[in-house]
């Protein structure tokens, strides 16, 4: 009897064991899936975090280095960088090169004729400058000193030298006013000032990009420099964009020969369009 009873119990135990084994396998597979999903999610999170951190650190390092290696300017916050190869072969043509035309002169003017901005009195010590109102063009309605950026001054100087070298190409109607209405001595002084300005700027920045020499059988020296040089540059369009937002001068008005061409940027306006004086300190 005992033997028969034991035999009758065996199938039930076998079924229980099979069910238990199946449940354990299901749990094991489920646990593996959970671990895999968690691991995949963790790796994805780390990858995203590293990408964001790397992007932030790259931007942070550029901004930090820019501030460390530059004199004070409110425009430093607008600086962004880009890398590209200069195209400057002797026979390269663009809108800025060659004898003056109405289109070329307009293209050059668009580079530097940007009006003026305001430097607040509180910023002057950062530039090692005094707030002597007797010397500086103080704009009390804007709470600061009229100012420009050196980059635009340098481009003006380059444009001045360009127009001076091509002055015989203009006629009485097209010759620029700053050449037509200035005596030869003052004009020469202006050009010499501009030459010095560009010399100082070039020596200050000291571009050390190598210029490779190439074989050129058509050249008398049999060699010629490769003017296609790689550079990492400040984005000039971003500087212009920042300046336009801060400028209080309407240059279209000035170009039309208008008077009273100052405009008040939005940051200096109260609700309703009335001007709000910027705190000087």
Residue pairs with C-beta under 8 A, 6 or more apart in sequence:
62 79
62 81
63 76
63 77
63 79
66 76
66 79
67 76
70 76
71 127
72 123
72 126
72 127
73 149
74 117
74 119
74 123
74 246
75 149
75 239
75 242
75 243
77 242
78 238
78 239
78 241
78 242
79 234
79 235
79 238
79 239
80 234
80 235
80 238
81 232
81 233
81 234
81 235
82 232
82 233
82 235
83 230
83 231
83 232
83 233
84 230
84 231
84 233
85 228
85 229
85 230
85 231
86 227
86 228
86 229
86 230
86 231
87 94
87 227
87 228
88 227
88 228
88 229
89 227
89 228
90 227
95 103
95 104
95 107
96 104
96 107
96 108
97 104
98 104
99 166
99 169
100 162
100 163
100 166
100 169
100 170
100 174
102 174
105 163
105 176
108 155
108 159
108 162
109 159
111 152
111 155
111 159
112 152
112 153
112 155
112 156
112 159
113 156
113 251
113 255
114 148
114 149
114 152
114 240
114 243
114 244
114 247
114 249
114 251
115 243
115 247
115 248
115 249
115 250
115 251
115 254
116 146
116 147
116 148
116 247
116 248
116 249
117 146
117 147
117 148
117 149
117 243
117 246
117 247
117 248
118 139
118 142
118 143
118 144
118 145
118 146
118 147
118 246
118 248
118 278
119 127
119 144
119 145
119 147
120 143
120 144
120 278
120 279
120 280
121 131
121 143
121 144
121 145
121 280
121 281
122 280
122 281
123 144
124 130
124 131
124 145
131 145
136 145
136 146
137 145
137 146
138 144
138 145
138 146
139 145
139 146
139 248
140 277
141 275
141 277
142 248
142 264
142 268
142 277
142 278
143 277
143 278
143 279
143 280
144 278
144 280
149 239
149 243
150 201
151 236
151 239
152 243
153 197
154 197
154 198
154 201
156 194
157 193
157 194
157 195
157 197
157 198
158 194
158 198
160 178
160 190
160 191
160 194
161 191
161 194
161 195
161 198
163 170
163 176
163 179
164 179
164 187
164 191
167 175
167 179
170 176
170 179
178 190
179 187
182 190
207 231
209 229
209 230
209 231
210 229
211 225
211 226
211 227
211 229
212 225
212 226
213 223
213 224
213 225
213 226
214 223
214 224
214 225
214 226
215 222
215 223
216 222
216 223
216 224
245 265
246 265
246 267
247 265
248 262
248 263
248 264
248 265
248 268
249 261
249 262
249 263
250 258
250 261
250 262
250 263
251 261
253 261
254 261
264 275
268 275
268 276
268 277
268 278
269 275
269 276
270 276
